[in-house]
Amino acid sequence: MFNLSDSLRYYLYPFPTDMRKSFYTLSGIVTDLMKQDIRSGDAFIFINRHLTSMKVLHMESGGLVIYHLKLEQGSFRLPSFEEDDSVYITNWQNLMLMIQGIDPSTCTRRKRWK
């Protein structure tokens, strides 16, 4: 329970989302607009219009879980993507950089074995 890690796939919804939405309306966005299966165990990321609040929807063994982060100050920096994309695939490392407020374009990635 409460398990987000680098073994999951992360999908970022590239349009502003109303943060009043909860389990069923967010899972409706996942199935209808993102064309993904909520039961796959993947994590789905939603950001508000002001880039100050983030929700991550994830199906775990007990049911749906929402992680909600509201920034005290500053805003999230979203990756660049095409306007017509209905989903942006990212990874755990980029999610952590986004949460920590680190700009990945100014960082250098060292080669690692996977």
C-alpha positions in Angstrom: 0.0 0.0 0.0 1.2 3.5 -0.8 3.7 2.4 -3.3 5.2 4.6 -6.0 8.6 3.6 -7.4 10.7 3.6 -10.5 9.2 0.2 -11.5 5.9 1.9 -12.5 5.0 3.7 -15.7 4.0 7.4 -15.3 1.6 9.2 -17.6 1.3 13.0 -17.4 -2.0 14.5 -18.6 -0.8 17.5 -20.5 -3.9 19.7 -20.0 -4.9 21.7 -16.8 -7.1 19.6 -14.5 -9.6 20.9 -11.9 -8.2 19.8 -8.6 -11.7 19.3 -7.2 -11.9 16.1 -9.2 -11.5 12.9 -7.3 -11.2 9.2 -7.9 -14.0 8.5 -10.4 -13.7 11.7 -12.5 -9.9 11.4 -12.7 -10.2 7.7 -13.7 -12.7 8.9 -16.3 -10.0 11.2 -17.8 -7.6 8.2 -17.8 -9.9 5.9 -19.7 -11.8 8.4 -22.0 -9.2 11.1 -22.8 -5.8 9.4 -22.1 -7.0 6.0 -23.6 -5.3 4.1 -20.8 -6.5 1.4 -18.4 -6.7 2.6 -14.8 -6.4 -1.1 -13.6 -2.9 -1.5 -15.2 -1.2 -0.3 -12.1 0.4 2.7 -13.8 0.5 6.1 -12.2 -1.4 9.0 -13.8 -0.3 12.6 -13.1 -2.6 15.7 -13.2 -1.6 19.3 -12.8 -3.8 22.4 -12.2 -3.9 25.5 -14.5 -1.6 27.5 -12.2 1.0 24.7 -12.0 0.9 24.8 -8.2 -1.0 21.5 -7.4 -0.4 17.9 -8.5 -2.5 14.8 -8.1 -1.2 11.3 -8.9 -3.8 8.6 -9.3 -2.6 5.0 -8.8 -4.4 1.7 -8.6 -3.0 -0.5 -5.9 -4.1 -3.9 -4.6 -6.6 -2.4 -2.1 -8.1 0.1 -4.6 -7.4 3.6 -6.0 -5.0 6.0 -4.2 -4.6 9.7 -4.9 -1.4 11.5 -3.9 -2.0 15.2 -3.7 0.8 17.8 -3.5 0.1 21.5 -3.1 3.1 23.8 -3.4 3.5 26.5 -0.7 5.3 28.7 -3.2 6.6 28.5 -6.8 5.3 26.2 -9.5 5.9 23.0 -11.3 7.9 23.1 -14.6 6.3 20.8 -17.1 8.2 19.0 -19.9 7.7 20.2 -23.4 5.3 18.1 -25.5 3.2 18.4 -28.7 -0.1 20.3 -28.5 -2.2 17.4 -29.8 -0.7 14.8 -27.3 -3.4 13.4 -25.0 -0.8 11.9 -22.7 2.9 12.4 -22.0 4.9 9.4 -20.8 7.5 10.2 -18.2 9.5 8.3 -15.6 10.1 8.3 -11.8 13.3 10.3 -12.1 11.6 13.1 -14.1 8.6 13.1 -11.7 11.0 13.5 -8.7 12.8 16.4 -10.5 9.5 18.1 -11.2 8.5 17.7 -7.5 11.8 19.0 -6.2 11.8 22.0 -8.6 14.9 21.0 -10.6 15.0 21.9 -14.2 16.1 18.8 -16.2 17.3 20.9 -19.1 20.1 22.4 -17.0 21.2 19.1 -15.5 23.5 16.6 -17.0 22.7 12.9 -16.7 25.6 10.6 -16.2 25.6 7.2 -17.8 24.1 4.4 -15.7 23.5 0.7 -16.2 19.9 -0.3 -16.3 
